[in-house]
Amino acid sequence: MPLLHTHIDRIHHVHFKDVRKEIMDLCKQEDLPFLQSFLKGIFTVPGDGCINFEEVYRVLLENGYNGWIVVEAEQDPSIAHPLEYALLARKYIDEKLVIHT
């Protein structure tokens, strides 16, 4: 969070992408490069990993952020069905993040 606080005035575009901690730990242990980590499934949608997006979102709002937030789902579609994971992210956002319109 210190990085977010330090650069909050420079943020005009936000992407939310989560990380599966158990896979991240394995990739670190095996010293895998980015592509191999990606192929192992390190990334997922918000709510399916270990990042606390509630805190990130709170800091953004407290500092007047009113831009877009893009949800990323960098996953192998043959393993993680795109619609299923889009709905999972939507559920997390609806339940955990207050949406201001």
C-alpha positions in Angstrom: 0.0 0.0 0.0 2.9 2.5 0.5 3.4 2.5 -3.3 -0.2 3.3 -3.9 -0.1 6.2 -1.4 3.2 7.5 -2.8 1.9 7.7 -6.4 -1.9 8.2 -5.9 -1.8 11.6 -7.7 -0.3 9.9 -10.8 -3.0 7.2 -11.1 -5.5 7.7 -13.9 -6.1 4.1 -14.9 -6.4 1.0 -12.7 -6.4 -2.7 -13.5 -7.4 -5.3 -10.9 -5.8 -8.7 -11.3 -5.5 -11.2 -8.5 -2.7 -13.8 -7.7 -3.1 -17.3 -6.5 -0.7 -17.3 -3.5 0.0 -21.1 -3.5 1.0 -21.0 -7.1 3.0 -17.8 -6.6 4.9 -19.4 -3.8 5.6 -22.5 -5.9 6.8 -20.3 -8.8 9.1 -18.4 -6.5 10.4 -21.7 -5.0 11.1 -23.1 -8.5 12.4 -19.7 -9.8 10.1 -19.8 -12.7 10.1 -17.0 -15.3 6.9 -14.9 -16.0 5.6 -17.1 -18.9 6.0 -20.3 -17.0 4.3 -18.7 -13.9 1.4 -17.6 -16.1 1.0 -21.0 -17.7 0.9 -22.6 -14.2 -2.1 -20.3 -13.4 -0.6 -17.7 -11.1 -3.1 -15.0 -12.2 -6.9 -15.0 -11.5 -9.8 -12.6 -11.1 -10.4 -10.5 -8.0 -11.8 -12.5 -5.2 -10.1 -15.8 -6.3 -6.7 -14.9 -5.1 -4.8 -13.3 -2.2 -5.0 -9.5 -2.9 -7.1 -7.3 -0.6 -8.9 -5.2 -3.2 -11.2 -3.7 -0.6 -8.2 -1.8 0.9 -7.0 -0.7 -2.6 -10.4 0.5 -3.6 -10.9 2.4 -0.3 -7.6 4.2 -0.8 -8.5 5.1 -4.4 -11.9 6.5 -3.4 -10.5 8.4 -0.4 -8.1 10.1 -2.8 -10.8 11.1 -5.3 -10.2 8.5 -7.9 -13.2 8.3 -10.3 -11.8 6.7 -13.3 -12.2 3.2 -14.8 -11.2 0.0 -13.1 -10.6 -2.8 -15.5 -10.8 -6.4 -14.2 -8.2 -8.7 -15.7 -8.5 -12.5 -16.0 -5.2 -13.7 -17.6 -5.9 -17.4 -17.5 -5.9 -20.3 -19.8 -9.6 -20.4 -21.1 -9.4 -24.2 -21.4 -8.8 -24.4 -17.6 -10.6 -21.4 -16.3 -13.8 -20.8 -18.3 -14.0 -17.0 -19.1 -17.7 -16.6 -18.3 -17.4 -18.5 -15.0 -14.5 -16.3 -13.9 -16.1 -13.1 -15.1 -19.2 -13.9 -13.0 -16.9 -14.8 -10.0 -15.2 -11.4 -10.3 -18.6 -9.6 -10.7 -19.9 -11.3 -7.5 -16.8 -10.3 -5.6 -17.1 -6.7 -6.7 -20.8 -6.6 -6.0 -20.4 -8.1 -2.5 -17.1 -6.5 -1.4 -16.6 -3.2 -3.1 -19.0 -0.3 -2.8 -19.8 0.9 -6.4 -20.5 4.6 -6.6 -22.5 5.8 -9.6 
